[in-house]
């Protein structure tokens, strides 16, 4: 990969608009299309994408405990829609499975995103929302 190709890729990964990058570097669409199909370009692109993905995972992992704590707190929010959404977000949180050899029971527990107590609270909040919706529909029919 030559210096010009590297500069173009650098600018693209900095978030600059592709069309502007090509114009500013006086690169035709034809030449750019040829570059992006070269094995060296593809390898560098893949390396940078992997690096960006790892950086994102580090950031997400760092803030995951704070986000989970906030969601658990929002389960008891006075605004029912917010409480319901917090419950759904907790249920859909990615599961972290410990590495190494673990038993089937430990595996199952590791896949649970929340404790049994929190799961009961989630169900109660969601059940209130369902009951409220049913009552609203019943009142509209009356």
Beta strands, then each sheet from edge to edge (+ up, - down):
end
